[in-house]
Amino acid sequence: MELGTTLTRFLIEQQRKSGASGDFTGLLSEIATAGKIISREVNKAGLIDLLGYKGKKNVHGEDVQKLDDFANEVFINTLSHTGHLIGMASEEMEGIYQIPENSQKGKYVFLMDPLDGSSNIDVNISVGSIFSIYRRKSTGKQATMEDFLQPGRNQVCAGYLIYGSSTMLVYTTGQGVHGFTLDPSIGVFLLSHEMITTPSRGKIYSINEAYDTIWTENIGAYIDQAKKEKKTARYLGSLVADFHRNLLKGGIFLYPADQKNPEGKLRLLYEAAPLAFVVEQAAGRASTGHAPLLDIKPKEIHQRIPLIIGSAEDVTQAEKCCS
């Protein structure tokens, strides 16, 4: 489709070609609306007292940034009345958010990391929102844990918004990966990257090398090999920003298991699985180091997991070091 096509027109055309019901057209349009609101506030956070800590901790024991809380509320308020969802889950909430009784309910559940990397906003580093959609499994009047604890391959849609020098929405419904850039002059997302394909091998590796003293030997061996191959280290500490750069340019991102976090650090349902779905649709790979990440069956909604993700050949090479 022609670059510059609006997100709405693109979604309608995709709906027409696939014969879909239109649920995703409405739902993705509302996700885009939430992204516009968050983008606006991120861009003026220092002017409206949205920087800094909220004064409470989330379910993971982490200090909640004011913008984390704000973004979480924006998604809930924007999506809970669309009629497409039965429930939501968020990195910022302990349990399931049930769609209110007075609202129309739908056949999907929505999972999110409402504002990944928010601690970087005060130094003007790109941050983002990660989202995932599954078809519900239960049949009752409320969402159940069964609806959320599904392998990543069951996702029907996943993507992210990145708030940086420009605001982008990148998503997949299993038919390729498409990127839209927000034109702030008219408030509309326009097609800027159609059918994104990540290079099979990249020149970038992204890992927090401050943790090298607690890495397992195999991860250390892989990083040594990457350096011998003259790969360039690029690590922002903002998952969406690191992933987005590597998706477009080629490379690998690693947040592996280590001696301190043997189960991994990143959240399976809110971070790893959605980005894994995106990268596989862009011809890349995602792994725990030992198994394809999208095959992992979650045991609980806040489960953590190791993540190795990016260009297919780079991930395969890293897996060989881990085996």
MIMIRO-639062 format. One record per residue (C-alpha): residue number from 1; residue in one letter; x, y, z. Coordinates in steps of 0.05 Angstrom, whole numbers. Example, Ala and Ser with C-alpha at 12.3 -4.5 7.8 and 13.67 -1.06 7.14 Angstrom:
   num   residu     east    north       up
     1        A      246      -90      156
     2        S      273      -21      143
END
This chain:
   num   residu     east    north       up
     1        M        0        0        0
     2        E       24       71      -13
     3        L       67      102       41
     4        G       30      157       77
     5        T      -35      117       79
     6        T      -72      131      143
     7        L      -76       76      196
     8        T     -152       76      191
     9        R     -152       65      116
    10        F      -98       12      122
    11        L     -138      -26      174
    12        I     -201      -23      133
    13        E     -165      -49       72
    14        Q     -135     -106      112
    15        Q     -203     -122      141
    16        R     -234     -124       72
    17        K     -180     -170       44
    18        S     -184     -219      101
    19        G     -259     -217      110
    20        A     -250     -203      184
    21        S     -306     -178      229
    22        G     -276     -109      241
    23        D     -260     -120      315
    24        F     -186     -106      303
    25        T     -201      -44      263
    26        G     -237      -14      322
    27        L     -190      -41      375
    28        L     -125      -20      340
    29        S     -155       48      327
    30        E     -167       57      401
    31        I      -97       32      418
    32        A      -71       86      371
    33        T     -114      137      407
    34        A      -85      116      474
    35        G      -16      122      443
    36        K      -30      194      420
    37        I      -51      214      490
    38        I       10      182      523
    39        S       56      212      470
    40        R       29      281      484
    41        E       41      274      559
    42        V      110      242      550
    43        N      131      301      507
    44        K      114      351      561
    45        A      125      309      623
    46        G      175      356      655
    47        L      126      414      647
    48        I       65      382      680
    49        D       94      345      741
    50        L       92      276      709
    51        L      165      261      722
    52        G      189      222      783
    53        Y      161      169      828
    54        K       89      160      848
    55        G      108      142      919
    56        K       85       69      915
    57        K      110        3      889
    58        N       79      -42      836
    59        V       66     -117      842
    60        H      140     -131      826
    61        G      164      -88      884
    62        E      189      -34      836
    63        D      179       41      847
    64        V      121       65      804
    65        Q      136      125      760
    66        K       80      176      754
    67        L       79      164      679
    68        D       72       89      689
    69        D        9      101      728
    70        F      -17      152      679
    71        A       -5      107      618
    72        N      -38       48      652
    73        E     -101       90      666
    74        V     -102      116      594
    75        F     -104       46      565
    76        I     -157       23      614
    77        N     -201       84      603
    78        T     -193       82      527
    79        L     -203        7      515
    80        S     -251      -15      569
    81        H     -312       12      533
    82        T     -296      -11      461
    83        G     -339      -73      466
    84        H     -282     -117      440
    85        L     -251     -139      507
    86        I     -272     -183      565
    87        G     -212     -166      608
    88        M     -143     -134      613
    89        A      -78     -149      649
    90        S      -20     -101      660
    91        E       50     -102      688
    92        E       26      -48      735
    93        M      -34      -87      764
    94        E      -33     -148      809
    95        G      -92     -184      779
    96        I     -142     -183      722
    97        Y     -180     -120      705
    98        Q     -251     -140      689
    99        I     -290     -100      638
   100        P     -345      -63      677
   101        E     -414      -95      680
   102        N     -446      -35      647
   103        S     -401      -40      586
   104        Q     -408      -85      525
   105        K     -360     -143      529
   106        G     -322     -178      473
   107        K     -282     -240      457
   108        Y     -210     -216      468
   109        V     -164     -201      526
   110        F     -112     -146      525
   111        L      -44     -148      560
   112        M        4      -89      566
   113        D       67      -59      592
   114        P       37       11      591
   115        L      103       49      593
   116        D      167        9      586
   117        G      231       47      603
   118        S      196      103      639
   119        S      256      116      685
   120        N      292      143      623
   121        I      243      199      608
   122        D      279      251      650
   123        V      341      242      606
   124        N      300      243      541
   125        I      312      171      519
   126        S      258      138      478
   127        V      206       97      517
   128        G      147       56      494
   129        S       84       16      506
   130        I       80      -59      491
   131        F       14      -94      479
   132        S      -14     -163      463
   133        I      -83     -190      446
   134        Y     -109     -261      454
   135        R     -176     -292      438
   136        R     -209     -312      504
   137        K     -215     -385      523
   138        S     -269     -381      575
   139        T     -344     -372      562
   140        G     -369     -338      625
   141        K     -388     -266      640
   142        Q     -318     -249      664
   143        A     -247     -261      642
   144        T     -210     -318      676
   145        M     -137     -333      685
   146        E     -144     -385      630
   147        D     -156     -329      580
   148        F      -88     -298      595
   149        L      -43     -358      607
   150        Q      -34     -377      535
   151        P       30     -391      494
   152        G       54     -333      453
   153        R       36     -369      388
   154        N      -37     -360      406
   155        Q      -31     -284      400
   156        V      -77     -254      349
   157        C      -44     -186      351
   158        A       17     -156      384
   159        G       58      -93      377
   160        Y       86      -32      410
   161        L       86       44      409
   162        I      152       81      414
   163        Y      155      152      438
   164        G      219      184      413
   165        S      240      236      362
   166        S      176      213      329
   167        T      119      169      355
   168        M      109      103      319
   169        L       59       46      323
   170        V       86      -22      301
   171        Y       40      -82      300
   172        T       26     -150      270
   173        T      -35     -194      265
   174        G        5     -252      238
   175        Q        7     -224      168
   176        G       72     -186      169
   177        V       95     -126      210
   178        H       74      -55      194
   179        G       97       11      223
   180        F       60       77      226
   181        T       89      145      245
   182        L       47      198      279
   183        D       42      263      240
   184        P       33      312      299
   185        S        8      367      253
   186        I      -56      329      238
   187        G      -56      278      294
   188        V      -58      218      248
   189        F      -15      155      243
   190        L       11      147      172
   191        L       42       84      140
   192        S      118       92      141
   193        H      144       20      143
   194        E      104      -33      106
   195        M      122     -107      114
   196        I      182      -97      158
   197        T      235     -151      150
   198        T      294     -152      198
   199        P      362     -170      169
   200        S      381     -243      179
   201        R      446     -222      213
   202        G      462     -155      246
   203        K      522     -115      269
   204        I      493      -95      336
   205        Y      489     -131      403
   206        S      449     -103      461
   207        I      462     -127      532
   208        N      475      -94      599
   209        E      549     -109      607
   210        A      549      -82      678
   211        Y      522     -152      696
   212        D      580     -190      665
   213        T      604     -213      734
   214        I      539     -252      744
   215        W      530     -278      673
   216        T      533     -352      660
   217        E      595     -375      623
   218        N      557     -388      559
   219        I      531     -317      554
   220        G      600     -290      567
   221        A      626     -335      512
   222        Y      574     -308      463
   223        I      591     -236      479
   224        D      665     -250      470
   225        Q      649     -280      402
   226        A      607     -219      383
   227        K      665     -174      400
   228        K      712     -216      358
   229        E      663     -208      300
   230        K      668     -132      309
   231        K      595     -125      329
   232        T      578      -57      359
   233        A      550      -51      429
   234        R      486      -10      433
   235        Y      445      -12      498
   236        L      397       41      521
   237        G      363        5      578
   238        S      296       18      545
   239        L      271      -48      516
   240        V      225      -19      463
   241        A      279       29      438
   242        D      333      -25      436
   243        F      286      -74      402
   244        H      260      -24      351
   245        R      330       -4      329
   246        N      352      -76      322
   247        L      288      -95      285
   248        L      302      -43      231
   249        K      378      -47      228
   250        G      391     -119      248
   251        G      421     -144      313
   252        I      408     -182      377
   253        F      381     -162      445
   254        L      397     -205      505
   255        Y      369     -204      576
   256        P      390     -274      595
   257        A      383     -314      659
   258        D      442     -301      706
   259        Q      466     -320      775
   260        K      421     -269      808
   261        N      360     -280      764
   262        P      361     -354      743
   263        E      288     -348      718
   264        G      303     -286      677
   265        K      282     -214      690
   266        L      234     -192      635
   267        R      159     -208      638
   268        L      137     -263      591
   269        L       66     -238      577
   270        Y       77     -163      576
   271        E      146     -156      544
   272        A      177     -219      516
   273        A      119     -254      481
   274        P       91     -193      445
   275        L      159     -173      418
   276        A      174     -246      400
   277        F      110     -248      358
   278        V      131     -184      323
   279        V      202     -207      309
   280        E      181     -275      281
   281        Q      132     -241      234
   282        A      191     -198      211
   283        A      234     -260      196
   284        G      273     -257      262
   285        R      275     -304      322
   286        A      262     -302      396
   287        S      288     -353      446
   288        T      298     -366      520
   289        G      367     -390      502
   290        H      342     -462      501
   291        A      273     -460      469
   292        P      230     -418      423
   293        L      199     -365      467
   294        L      131     -368      434
   295        D      123     -441      454
   296        I      128     -426      529
   297        K       62     -438      566
   298        P       56     -385      621
   299        K       44     -409      693
   300        E       24     -341      720
   301        I       11     -272      692
   302        H       73     -239      720
   303        Q      121     -295      701
   304        R      192     -274      685
   305        I      234     -306      630
   306        P      302     -300      596
   307        L      300     -265      529
   308        I      345     -270      468
   309        I      314     -235      408
   310        G      332     -206      341
   311        S      362     -227      275
   312        A      352     -301      262
   313        E      424     -321      251
   314        D      448     -282      312
   315        V      397     -314      357
   316        T      414     -383      331
   317        Q      488     -370      344
   318        A      472     -347      416
   319        E      430     -410      427
   320        K      489     -454      406
   321        C      531     -420      459
   322        C      477     -434      511
   323        S      468     -507      493
END
